[in-house]
Amino acid sequence: MKIITNRNRLSNCLQKVQSILEKSSSLNNSENILIKAVDSQLQIIAFDQNCSAQGTIDAEITTEGTISLNGKRIYDIVRSLNDENISIFQDSNTSLITIADSKSSFNILSTDIDEFPEISFALPEQSLNIESDTFAQLIDLTIFSIAKISDPRYNLQGVFLEIEPVNGLIGDDLSKSEKEISLGSHLFSLIATNGHRVSVARTDQISGSINFGSKKIFSRKSLIEIKSVFSEKETLNLGFEKSEVVIWGRGFIISLRMLQGDFPDYRKMIPDSFIHHIELDKDLLLSTLRQMNLLAEDNYKGVFLNFTAAGLEVSFDNPERGHGSTKLTVDYKGEPFQIIFNINYLLDFLQAVPDEKIILEINNKNQPCLIKGLENEHYMCGIMPIS
């Protein structure tokens, strides 16, 4: 192999695969990457037991070839160089690989490419299109509600993907499993729950084609990988192959294993109607809760919301740390009532939702409440009060 390529592009591509390498298991060769030079392009491939990825960048190739190197080591070396372009050269008589610019040169040992597994990056026939920043926001609005412990009835340790027509109807031909969709015609929803709260984030800004009836659950790790890899604004394609989701954008493909199991009917966790509908300033409530959170600890997480004609009083009591309270101006005209929430549940949603105003919907202290964005009601979180 003998190639010249842009240092920044190579560094960016190598950076995207670092999280795969850093969190890999003890699989043989999973700390290494495969670099293929073919047809004026470099392909950088990495894997672990639940994920595989391939990045592609342009290169000036004098001699084609394939090498395997420690992924972190080559990333650190490429990052340390200064020229716009760098060269990579393989000595045909040894296992040494030279990485250099005009002033610096590194020789590192390659590994046996035959020990690297064969990985296919064939693209699914059907796929959806979604903007990367939209997808990232949906992830931010749900990932905090993933359960930290397992449930024998359901798999709650991931985020459930649901795609359905906006009008709730699949169409005239109910036997047809594949359907072309356009912007605004379907809701792409991510849902997560730990049994005490449920977060739902939706968008109708998707297009492409879809298979109805299949259940998809993203693991926490896979969602973190998606946000890390596709951090720049671009249009993403999502396709599903058996137990995997394949996502690709500009010059990068990632294949992630999805979780198996059933997911509960989250709609049953949120009441159909509410007695109280209270509009609140998000930033004001968020700053108040952050103040109250200074008194919180594992044994004391309940924050009191007291609604009266005079407004809202937010208070927190911790016998070991003290008491705090703040009064907020709120337009509330109903009967006075008090309700207690896990303060972390409120903070998680408020820190993720982009709306300036939020709506708190409540029946009583024994039923789940709903907090959602005023401008975008597709962002919501159902929370069970503390009794």
Contacts in CASP RR format, 6 or more apart in sequence:
PFRMAT RR
TARGET T0000
AUTHOR 0000-0000-0000
METHOD contacts of the structure
MODEL  1
MKIITNRNRLSNCLQKVQSILEKSSSLNNSENILIKAVDSQLQIIAFDQN
CSAQGTIDAEITTEGTISLNGKRIYDIVRSLNDENISIFQDSNTSLITIA
DSKSSFNILSTDIDEFPEISFALPEQSLNIESDTFAQLIDLTIFSIAKIS
DPRYNLQGVFLEIEPVNGLIGDDLSKSEKEISLGSHLFSLIATNGHRVSV
ARTDQISGSINFGSKKIFSRKSLIEIKSVFSEKETLNLGFEKSEVVIWGR
GFIISLRMLQGDFPDYRKMIPDSFIHHIELDKDLLLSTLRQMNLLAEDNY
KGVFLNFTAAGLEVSFDNPERGHGSTKLTVDYKGEPFQIIFNINYLLDFL
QAVPDEKIILEINNKNQPCLIKGLENEHYMCGIMPIS
1 35 0 8 1.000
1 37 0 8 1.000
1 63 0 8 1.000
1 64 0 8 1.000
1 65 0 8 1.000
1 66 0 8 1.000
1 67 0 8 1.000
1 88 0 8 1.000
1 89 0 8 1.000
1 90 0 8 1.000
2 61 0 8 1.000
2 62 0 8 1.000
2 63 0 8 1.000
2 87 0 8 1.000
2 88 0 8 1.000
2 89 0 8 1.000
2 90 0 8 1.000
3 37 0 8 1.000
3 42 0 8 1.000
3 59 0 8 1.000
3 60 0 8 1.000
3 61 0 8 1.000
3 62 0 8 1.000
3 63 0 8 1.000
3 87 0 8 1.000
3 88 0 8 1.000
3 89 0 8 1.000
4 59 0 8 1.000
4 60 0 8 1.000
4 62 0 8 1.000
4 85 0 8 1.000
4 86 0 8 1.000
4 87 0 8 1.000
5 42 0 8 1.000
5 57 0 8 1.000
5 58 0 8 1.000
5 59 0 8 1.000
5 60 0 8 1.000
5 85 0 8 1.000
5 86 0 8 1.000
5 88 0 8 1.000
6 57 0 8 1.000
6 58 0 8 1.000
6 84 0 8 1.000
6 85 0 8 1.000
7 78 0 8 1.000
7 81 0 8 1.000
7 83 0 8 1.000
7 84 0 8 1.000
7 85 0 8 1.000
7 86 0 8 1.000
7 101 0 8 1.000
8 84 0 8 1.000
9 57 0 8 1.000
9 58 0 8 1.000
10 42 0 8 1.000
10 44 0 8 1.000
10 57 0 8 1.000
10 78 0 8 1.000
10 86 0 8 1.000
11 75 0 8 1.000
11 78 0 8 1.000
11 79 0 8 1.000
13 42 0 8 1.000
13 44 0 8 1.000
13 55 0 8 1.000
13 56 0 8 1.000
13 57 0 8 1.000
13 252 0 8 1.000
14 33 0 8 1.000
14 44 0 8 1.000
14 71 0 8 1.000
14 74 0 8 1.000
14 75 0 8 1.000
14 78 0 8 1.000
14 79 0 8 1.000
15 75 0 8 1.000
16 53 0 8 1.000
16 55 0 8 1.000
16 228 0 8 1.000
16 229 0 8 1.000
16 252 0 8 1.000
17 33 0 8 1.000
17 44 0 8 1.000
17 46 0 8 1.000
17 53 0 8 1.000
17 55 0 8 1.000
17 71 0 8 1.000
18 71 0 8 1.000
18 72 0 8 1.000
18 75 0 8 1.000
19 224 0 8 1.000
19 225 0 8 1.000
19 228 0 8 1.000
19 229 0 8 1.000
20 46 0 8 1.000
20 47 0 8 1.000
20 48 0 8 1.000
20 51 0 8 1.000
20 52 0 8 1.000
20 53 0 8 1.000
20 225 0 8 1.000
21 30 0 8 1.000
21 31 0 8 1.000
21 33 0 8 1.000
21 46 0 8 1.000
21 48 0 8 1.000
21 71 0 8 1.000
21 72 0 8 1.000
22 72 0 8 1.000
23 48 0 8 1.000
23 221 0 8 1.000
24 30 0 8 1.000
24 31 0 8 1.000
24 47 0 8 1.000
24 48 0 8 1.000
24 49 0 8 1.000
25 48 0 8 1.000
25 49 0 8 1.000
27 47 0 8 1.000
27 48 0 8 1.000
27 49 0 8 1.000
28 115 0 8 1.000
29 68 0 8 1.000
29 111 0 8 1.000
29 115 0 8 1.000
29 116 0 8 1.000
29 117 0 8 1.000
30 47 0 8 1.000
30 48 0 8 1.000
30 49 0 8 1.000
31 70 0 8 1.000
31 71 0 8 1.000
31 72 0 8 1.000
32 68 0 8 1.000
32 69 0 8 1.000
32 70 0 8 1.000
32 71 0 8 1.000
32 111 0 8 1.000
32 116 0 8 1.000
33 44 0 8 1.000
33 45 0 8 1.000
33 46 0 8 1.000
33 68 0 8 1.000
33 69 0 8 1.000
33 70 0 8 1.000
33 71 0 8 1.000
33 74 0 8 1.000
34 43 0 8 1.000
34 44 0 8 1.000
34 45 0 8 1.000
34 46 0 8 1.000
34 66 0 8 1.000
34 67 0 8 1.000
34 68 0 8 1.000
34 113 0 8 1.000
34 116 0 8 1.000
35 42 0 8 1.000
35 43 0 8 1.000
35 44 0 8 1.000
35 45 0 8 1.000
35 66 0 8 1.000
35 67 0 8 1.000
35 68 0 8 1.000
35 69 0 8 1.000
35 88 0 8 1.000
36 42 0 8 1.000
36 43 0 8 1.000
36 45 0 8 1.000
36 65 0 8 1.000
36 66 0 8 1.000
37 59 0 8 1.000
37 61 0 8 1.000
37 63 0 8 1.000
37 64 0 8 1.000
37 65 0 8 1.000
37 66 0 8 1.000
38 61 0 8 1.000
38 64 0 8 1.000
38 65 0 8 1.000
39 61 0 8 1.000
40 58 0 8 1.000
40 59 0 8 1.000
40 60 0 8 1.000
40 61 0 8 1.000
41 56 0 8 1.000
41 57 0 8 1.000
41 58 0 8 1.000
41 59 0 8 1.000
41 61 0 8 1.000
42 56 0 8 1.000
42 57 0 8 1.000
42 58 0 8 1.000
42 59 0 8 1.000
43 54 0 8 1.000
43 55 0 8 1.000
43 56 0 8 1.000
44 54 0 8 1.000
44 55 0 8 1.000
44 56 0 8 1.000
44 57 0 8 1.000
45 52 0 8 1.000
45 53 0 8 1.000
45 54 0 8 1.000
45 55 0 8 1.000
45 116 0 8 1.000
45 119 0 8 1.000
46 52 0 8 1.000
46 53 0 8 1.000
46 71 0 8 1.000
47 53 0 8 1.000
47 117 0 8 1.000
47 119 0 8 1.000
50 219 0 8 1.000
50 221 0 8 1.000
50 222 0 8 1.000
50 256 0 8 1.000
50 257 0 8 1.000
51 221 0 8 1.000
51 222 0 8 1.000
51 225 0 8 1.000
51 254 0 8 1.000
51 255 0 8 1.000
51 256 0 8 1.000
51 257 0 8 1.000
52 119 0 8 1.000
52 121 0 8 1.000
52 254 0 8 1.000
52 255 0 8 1.000
53 229 0 8 1.000
53 252 0 8 1.000
53 253 0 8 1.000
53 254 0 8 1.000
53 255 0 8 1.000
54 119 0 8 1.000
54 121 0 8 1.000
54 252 0 8 1.000
54 253 0 8 1.000
54 254 0 8 1.000
55 251 0 8 1.000
55 252 0 8 1.000
55 253 0 8 1.000
56 251 0 8 1.000
56 252 0 8 1.000
57 251 0 8 1.000
63 90 0 8 1.000
65 90 0 8 1.000
66 113 0 8 1.000
67 90 0 8 1.000
67 97 0 8 1.000
67 110 0 8 1.000
67 113 0 8 1.000
68 110 0 8 1.000
68 111 0 8 1.000
68 112 0 8 1.000
68 113 0 8 1.000
68 115 0 8 1.000
68 116 0 8 1.000
69 97 0 8 1.000
69 108 0 8 1.000
69 110 0 8 1.000
69 111 0 8 1.000
70 108 0 8 1.000
70 111 0 8 1.000
73 108 0 8 1.000
74 99 0 8 1.000
74 108 0 8 1.000
77 99 0 8 1.000
77 106 0 8 1.000
77 108 0 8 1.000
78 86 0 8 1.000
78 99 0 8 1.000
80 104 0 8 1.000
81 99 0 8 1.000
81 100 0 8 1.000
81 101 0 8 1.000
81 104 0 8 1.000
82 101 0 8 1.000
82 103 0 8 1.000
82 104 0 8 1.000
83 101 0 8 1.000
83 102 0 8 1.000
83 103 0 8 1.000
85 101 0 8 1.000
86 99 0 8 1.000
86 100 0 8 1.000
86 101 0 8 1.000
87 98 0 8 1.000
87 99 0 8 1.000
87 100 0 8 1.000
87 101 0 8 1.000
88 97 0 8 1.000
88 98 0 8 1.000
88 99 0 8 1.000
89 97 0 8 1.000
89 98 0 8 1.000
89 100 0 8 1.000
90 96 0 8 1.000
90 97 0 8 1.000
90 98 0 8 1.000
90 110 0 8 1.000
91 97 0 8 1.000
91 98 0 8 1.000
95 109 0 8 1.000
95 110 0 8 1.000
95 111 0 8 1.000
96 107 0 8 1.000
96 108 0 8 1.000
96 109 0 8 1.000
96 110 0 8 1.000
97 107 0 8 1.000
97 108 0 8 1.000
97 109 0 8 1.000
97 110 0 8 1.000
98 105 0 8 1.000
98 106 0 8 1.000
98 107 0 8 1.000
99 105 0 8 1.000
99 106 0 8 1.000
99 108 0 8 1.000
100 106 0 8 1.000
121 246 0 8 1.000
121 253 0 8 1.000
121 255 0 8 1.000
123 237 0 8 1.000
123 239 0 8 1.000
123 246 0 8 1.000
123 248 0 8 1.000
123 253 0 8 1.000
124 239 0 8 1.000
124 240 0 8 1.000
124 241 0 8 1.000
124 246 0 8 1.000
126 178 0 8 1.000
126 208 0 8 1.000
126 209 0 8 1.000
126 210 0 8 1.000
126 211 0 8 1.000
126 239 0 8 1.000
126 240 0 8 1.000
127 208 0 8 1.000
127 209 0 8 1.000
127 237 0 8 1.000
127 238 0 8 1.000
127 239 0 8 1.000
127 246 0 8 1.000
128 163 0 8 1.000
128 181 0 8 1.000
128 188 0 8 1.000
128 206 0 8 1.000
128 207 0 8 1.000
128 208 0 8 1.000
128 209 0 8 1.000
128 210 0 8 1.000
128 237 0 8 1.000
128 238 0 8 1.000
128 239 0 8 1.000
129 206 0 8 1.000
129 207 0 8 1.000
129 208 0 8 1.000
129 235 0 8 1.000
129 236 0 8 1.000
129 237 0 8 1.000
129 238 0 8 1.000
130 188 0 8 1.000
130 203 0 8 1.000
130 205 0 8 1.000
130 206 0 8 1.000
130 235 0 8 1.000
130 236 0 8 1.000
130 238 0 8 1.000
131 205 0 8 1.000
131 233 0 8 1.000
131 234 0 8 1.000
131 235 0 8 1.000
131 236 0 8 1.000
132 230 0 8 1.000
132 231 0 8 1.000
132 232 0 8 1.000
132 233 0 8 1.000
132 234 0 8 1.000
132 235 0 8 1.000
132 236 0 8 1.000
133 233 0 8 1.000
134 203 0 8 1.000
134 205 0 8 1.000
135 226 0 8 1.000
135 230 0 8 1.000
135 236 0 8 1.000
136 226 0 8 1.000
136 227 0 8 1.000
136 230 0 8 1.000
136 231 0 8 1.000
137 201 0 8 1.000
137 352 0 8 1.000
137 354 0 8 1.000
138 188 0 8 1.000
138 190 0 8 1.000
138 201 0 8 1.000
138 202 0 8 1.000
138 203 0 8 1.000
139 159 0 8 1.000
139 190 0 8 1.000
139 223 0 8 1.000
139 226 0 8 1.000
139 227 0 8 1.000
140 352 0 8 1.000
141 190 0 8 1.000
141 199 0 8 1.000
141 201 0 8 1.000
141 349 0 8 1.000
141 352 0 8 1.000
141 353 0 8 1.000
141 379 0 8 1.000
142 159 0 8 1.000
142 190 0 8 1.000
142 191 0 8 1.000
142 192 0 8 1.000
142 199 0 8 1.000
142 200 0 8 1.000
142 201 0 8 1.000
143 159 0 8 1.000
143 192 0 8 1.000
143 220 0 8 1.000
143 223 0 8 1.000
143 224 0 8 1.000
144 192 0 8 1.000
144 199 0 8 1.000
144 348 0 8 1.000
144 349 0 8 1.000
144 352 0 8 1.000
145 192 0 8 1.000
145 193 0 8 1.000
145 194 0 8 1.000
145 197 0 8 1.000
145 198 0 8 1.000
145 199 0 8 1.000
145 348 0 8 1.000
145 381 0 8 1.000
146 156 0 8 1.000
146 157 0 8 1.000
146 158 0 8 1.000
146 159 0 8 1.000
146 192 0 8 1.000
146 194 0 8 1.000
146 220 0 8 1.000
147 156 0 8 1.000
147 157 0 8 1.000
147 158 0 8 1.000
147 193 0 8 1.000
147 194 0 8 1.000
147 195 0 8 1.000
148 157 0 8 1.000
148 194 0 8 1.000
150 156 0 8 1.000
150 157 0 8 1.000
151 195 0 8 1.000
153 262 0 8 1.000
153 264 0 8 1.000
154 261 0 8 1.000
154 262 0 8 1.000
154 263 0 8 1.000
154 264 0 8 1.000
155 217 0 8 1.000
155 259 0 8 1.000
155 260 0 8 1.000
155 261 0 8 1.000
155 262 0 8 1.000
155 263 0 8 1.000
156 192 0 8 1.000
156 193 0 8 1.000
156 194 0 8 1.000
156 195 0 8 1.000
156 263 0 8 1.000
156 264 0 8 1.000
157 219 0 8 1.000
157 220 0 8 1.000
157 259 0 8 1.000
158 192 0 8 1.000
158 217 0 8 1.000
158 218 0 8 1.000
158 219 0 8 1.000
158 220 0 8 1.000
158 259 0 8 1.000
159 190 0 8 1.000
159 191 0 8 1.000
159 192 0 8 1.000
159 217 0 8 1.000
159 218 0 8 1.000
159 220 0 8 1.000
159 223 0 8 1.000
160 190 0 8 1.000
160 191 0 8 1.000
160 192 0 8 1.000
160 215 0 8 1.000
160 216 0 8 1.000
160 217 0 8 1.000
160 218 0 8 1.000
160 263 0 8 1.000
160 266 0 8 1.000
161 188 0 8 1.000
161 189 0 8 1.000
161 190 0 8 1.000
161 216 0 8 1.000
161 217 0 8 1.000
161 218 0 8 1.000
162 187 0 8 1.000
162 189 0 8 1.000
162 191 0 8 1.000
163 186 0 8 1.000
163 187 0 8 1.000
163 188 0 8 1.000
163 189 0 8 1.000
163 206 0 8 1.000
163 210 0 8 1.000
163 212 0 8 1.000
164 186 0 8 1.000
164 187 0 8 1.000
164 189 0 8 1.000
165 171 0 8 1.000
165 185 0 8 1.000
165 186 0 8 1.000
165 187 0 8 1.000
166 184 0 8 1.000
166 185 0 8 1.000
166 186 0 8 1.000
166 187 0 8 1.000
166 204 0 8 1.000
170 179 0 8 1.000
170 212 0 8 1.000
171 179 0 8 1.000
177 211 0 8 1.000
177 212 0 8 1.000
177 213 0 8 1.000
178 209 0 8 1.000
178 210 0 8 1.000
178 211 0 8 1.000
178 212 0 8 1.000
179 209 0 8 1.000
179 210 0 8 1.000
179 212 0 8 1.000
180 208 0 8 1.000
180 209 0 8 1.000
181 206 0 8 1.000
181 207 0 8 1.000
181 208 0 8 1.000
181 209 0 8 1.000
181 210 0 8 1.000
182 207 0 8 1.000
182 208 0 8 1.000
183 204 0 8 1.000
183 205 0 8 1.000
183 206 0 8 1.000
183 207 0 8 1.000
184 204 0 8 1.000
184 205 0 8 1.000
184 206 0 8 1.000
185 204 0 8 1.000
186 204 0 8 1.000
186 206 0 8 1.000
186 210 0 8 1.000
187 202 0 8 1.000
187 203 0 8 1.000
187 204 0 8 1.000
187 378 0 8 1.000
188 202 0 8 1.000
188 203 0 8 1.000
188 204 0 8 1.000
188 205 0 8 1.000
188 206 0 8 1.000
189 200 0 8 1.000
189 201 0 8 1.000
189 202 0 8 1.000
190 200 0 8 1.000
190 201 0 8 1.000
190 202 0 8 1.000
190 218 0 8 1.000
191 198 0 8 1.000
191 199 0 8 1.000
191 200 0 8 1.000
191 263 0 8 1.000
191 266 0 8 1.000
192 198 0 8 1.000
192 199 0 8 1.000
193 199 0 8 1.000
193 264 0 8 1.000
193 266 0 8 1.000
193 269 0 8 1.000
195 269 0 8 1.000
195 384 0 8 1.000
196 342 0 8 1.000
196 345 0 8 1.000
196 383 0 8 1.000
196 384 0 8 1.000
197 342 0 8 1.000
197 345 0 8 1.000
197 381 0 8 1.000
197 382 0 8 1.000
197 383 0 8 1.000
197 384 0 8 1.000
198 266 0 8 1.000
198 269 0 8 1.000
198 270 0 8 1.000
198 368 0 8 1.000
198 381 0 8 1.000
198 382 0 8 1.000
199 349 0 8 1.000
199 380 0 8 1.000
199 381 0 8 1.000
199 382 0 8 1.000
200 266 0 8 1.000
200 378 0 8 1.000
200 379 0 8 1.000
200 380 0 8 1.000
200 381 0 8 1.000
201 378 0 8 1.000
201 379 0 8 1.000
201 380 0 8 1.000
202 378 0 8 1.000
202 379 0 8 1.000
203 378 0 8 1.000
211 240 0 8 1.000
214 240 0 8 1.000
215 261 0 8 1.000
215 262 0 8 1.000
215 263 0 8 1.000
216 240 0 8 1.000
216 245 0 8 1.000
216 258 0 8 1.000
217 258 0 8 1.000
217 259 0 8 1.000
217 260 0 8 1.000
217 261 0 8 1.000
217 263 0 8 1.000
218 245 0 8 1.000
218 256 0 8 1.000
218 258 0 8 1.000
218 259 0 8 1.000
219 256 0 8 1.000
219 257 0 8 1.000
219 258 0 8 1.000
219 259 0 8 1.000
222 245 0 8 1.000
222 256 0 8 1.000
222 257 0 8 1.000
222 258 0 8 1.000
225 254 0 8 1.000
225 256 0 8 1.000
226 247 0 8 1.000
226 254 0 8 1.000
226 256 0 8 1.000
229 252 0 8 1.000
229 254 0 8 1.000
230 236 0 8 1.000
230 247 0 8 1.000
230 249 0 8 1.000
230 252 0 8 1.000
234 249 0 8 1.000
234 250 0 8 1.000
235 249 0 8 1.000
236 247 0 8 1.000
236 248 0 8 1.000
236 249 0 8 1.000
237 247 0 8 1.000
237 248 0 8 1.000
237 249 0 8 1.000
238 245 0 8 1.000
238 246 0 8 1.000
238 247 0 8 1.000
239 245 0 8 1.000
239 246 0 8 1.000
239 247 0 8 1.000
240 246 0 8 1.000
240 258 0 8 1.000
241 255 0 8 1.000
243 257 0 8 1.000
243 258 0 8 1.000
243 260 0 8 1.000
244 255 0 8 1.000
244 256 0 8 1.000
244 257 0 8 1.000
244 258 0 8 1.000
245 255 0 8 1.000
245 256 0 8 1.000
245 258 0 8 1.000
246 253 0 8 1.000
246 254 0 8 1.000
246 255 0 8 1.000
246 256 0 8 1.000
247 253 0 8 1.000
247 254 0 8 1.000
247 255 0 8 1.000
247 256 0 8 1.000
248 254 0 8 1.000
269 368 0 8 1.000
269 382 0 8 1.000
270 368 0 8 1.000
270 370 0 8 1.000
270 380 0 8 1.000
270 382 0 8 1.000
271 363 0 8 1.000
271 367 0 8 1.000
271 368 0 8 1.000
271 370 0 8 1.000
274 361 0 8 1.000
274 362 0 8 1.000
274 363 0 8 1.000
274 369 0 8 1.000
274 370 0 8 1.000
275 362 0 8 1.000
275 363 0 8 1.000
275 364 0 8 1.000
276 307 0 8 1.000
276 332 0 8 1.000
276 334 0 8 1.000
276 337 0 8 1.000
276 360 0 8 1.000
276 361 0 8 1.000
276 362 0 8 1.000
276 363 0 8 1.000
277 359 0 8 1.000
277 360 0 8 1.000
277 361 0 8 1.000
278 307 0 8 1.000
278 312 0 8 1.000
278 330 0 8 1.000
278 331 0 8 1.000
278 332 0 8 1.000
278 359 0 8 1.000
278 360 0 8 1.000
278 361 0 8 1.000
278 362 0 8 1.000
279 330 0 8 1.000
279 331 0 8 1.000
279 357 0 8 1.000
279 358 0 8 1.000
279 359 0 8 1.000
279 374 0 8 1.000
280 312 0 8 1.000
280 328 0 8 1.000
280 330 0 8 1.000
280 357 0 8 1.000
280 358 0 8 1.000
280 359 0 8 1.000
280 360 0 8 1.000
281 328 0 8 1.000
281 356 0 8 1.000
281 357 0 8 1.000
282 350 0 8 1.000
282 353 0 8 1.000
282 355 0 8 1.000
282 356 0 8 1.000
282 357 0 8 1.000
282 358 0 8 1.000
282 373 0 8 1.000
283 356 0 8 1.000
284 328 0 8 1.000
285 314 0 8 1.000
285 328 0 8 1.000
285 346 0 8 1.000
285 350 0 8 1.000
285 358 0 8 1.000
286 347 0 8 1.000
286 350 0 8 1.000
286 351 0 8 1.000
288 314 0 8 1.000
288 326 0 8 1.000
288 328 0 8 1.000
289 303 0 8 1.000
289 314 0 8 1.000
289 343 0 8 1.000
289 346 0 8 1.000
289 347 0 8 1.000
289 350 0 8 1.000
290 347 0 8 1.000
291 324 0 8 1.000
291 326 0 8 1.000
292 303 0 8 1.000
292 314 0 8 1.000
292 315 0 8 1.000
292 316 0 8 1.000
292 324 0 8 1.000
292 326 0 8 1.000
292 343 0 8 1.000
293 316 0 8 1.000
293 343 0 8 1.000
293 344 0 8 1.000
293 347 0 8 1.000
295 316 0 8 1.000
295 317 0 8 1.000
295 318 0 8 1.000
295 321 0 8 1.000
295 322 0 8 1.000
295 323 0 8 1.000
295 324 0 8 1.000
296 302 0 8 1.000
296 303 0 8 1.000
296 316 0 8 1.000
296 318 0 8 1.000
296 343 0 8 1.000
296 344 0 8 1.000
297 318 0 8 1.000
297 320 0 8 1.000
297 321 0 8 1.000
299 320 0 8 1.000
300 316 0 8 1.000
300 317 0 8 1.000
300 318 0 8 1.000
300 319 0 8 1.000
300 320 0 8 1.000
300 321 0 8 1.000
301 342 0 8 1.000
301 343 0 8 1.000
301 344 0 8 1.000
301 386 0 8 1.000
302 316 0 8 1.000
302 340 0 8 1.000
302 341 0 8 1.000
302 342 0 8 1.000
302 343 0 8 1.000
302 386 0 8 1.000
303 314 0 8 1.000
303 315 0 8 1.000
303 316 0 8 1.000
303 340 0 8 1.000
303 341 0 8 1.000
303 342 0 8 1.000
303 343 0 8 1.000
303 346 0 8 1.000
304 313 0 8 1.000
304 314 0 8 1.000
304 315 0 8 1.000
304 316 0 8 1.000
304 317 0 8 1.000
304 338 0 8 1.000
304 339 0 8 1.000
304 340 0 8 1.000
305 312 0 8 1.000
305 313 0 8 1.000
305 314 0 8 1.000
305 338 0 8 1.000
305 339 0 8 1.000
305 340 0 8 1.000
305 341 0 8 1.000
306 312 0 8 1.000
306 313 0 8 1.000
306 314 0 8 1.000
306 315 0 8 1.000
306 336 0 8 1.000
306 337 0 8 1.000
306 338 0 8 1.000
307 330 0 8 1.000
307 332 0 8 1.000
307 334 0 8 1.000
307 336 0 8 1.000
307 337 0 8 1.000
307 338 0 8 1.000
307 339 0 8 1.000
308 332 0 8 1.000
308 336 0 8 1.000
309 332 0 8 1.000
309 333 0 8 1.000
309 334 0 8 1.000
309 336 0 8 1.000
310 327 0 8 1.000
311 327 0 8 1.000
311 328 0 8 1.000
311 329 0 8 1.000
311 330 0 8 1.000
311 332 0 8 1.000
312 327 0 8 1.000
312 328 0 8 1.000
312 329 0 8 1.000
312 330 0 8 1.000
312 332 0 8 1.000
313 325 0 8 1.000
313 326 0 8 1.000
313 327 0 8 1.000
313 328 0 8 1.000
314 325 0 8 1.000
314 326 0 8 1.000
314 327 0 8 1.000
314 328 0 8 1.000
315 323 0 8 1.000
315 324 0 8 1.000
315 325 0 8 1.000
315 326 0 8 1.000
316 323 0 8 1.000
316 324 0 8 1.000
316 325 0 8 1.000
316 343 0 8 1.000
317 323 0 8 1.000
317 324 0 8 1.000
337 362 0 8 1.000
337 364 0 8 1.000
337 365 0 8 1.000
338 365 0 8 1.000
339 362 0 8 1.000
339 365 0 8 1.000
339 369 0 8 1.000
339 385 0 8 1.000
340 365 0 8 1.000
340 385 0 8 1.000
340 386 0 8 1.000
340 387 0 8 1.000
341 369 0 8 1.000
341 383 0 8 1.000
341 385 0 8 1.000
341 386 0 8 1.000
342 383 0 8 1.000
342 386 0 8 1.000
345 381 0 8 1.000
345 383 0 8 1.000
346 371 0 8 1.000
346 383 0 8 1.000
348 381 0 8 1.000
349 371 0 8 1.000
349 381 0 8 1.000
350 358 0 8 1.000
350 371 0 8 1.000
353 373 0 8 1.000
353 379 0 8 1.000
354 376 0 8 1.000
354 379 0 8 1.000
355 373 0 8 1.000
355 374 0 8 1.000
355 375 0 8 1.000
355 376 0 8 1.000
355 379 0 8 1.000
356 374 0 8 1.000
356 375 0 8 1.000
357 373 0 8 1.000
357 374 0 8 1.000
357 375 0 8 1.000
358 371 0 8 1.000
358 372 0 8 1.000
358 373 0 8 1.000
358 374 0 8 1.000
359 370 0 8 1.000
359 371 0 8 1.000
359 372 0 8 1.000
359 373 0 8 1.000
359 374 0 8 1.000
359 377 0 8 1.000
360 369 0 8 1.000
360 370 0 8 1.000
360 371 0 8 1.000
361 369 0 8 1.000
361 370 0 8 1.000
361 371 0 8 1.000
361 372 0 8 1.000
362 369 0 8 1.000
363 369 0 8 1.000
365 385 0 8 1.000
365 387 0 8 1.000
366 385 0 8 1.000
366 387 0 8 1.000
367 385 0 8 1.000
368 382 0 8 1.000
368 383 0 8 1.000
368 384 0 8 1.000
368 385 0 8 1.000
369 382 0 8 1.000
369 383 0 8 1.000
369 384 0 8 1.000
369 385 0 8 1.000
370 380 0 8 1.000
370 381 0 8 1.000
370 382 0 8 1.000
370 383 0 8 1.000
371 380 0 8 1.000
371 381 0 8 1.000
371 382 0 8 1.000
371 383 0 8 1.000
372 379 0 8 1.000
372 380 0 8 1.000
372 381 0 8 1.000
373 379 0 8 1.000
373 380 0 8 1.000
END
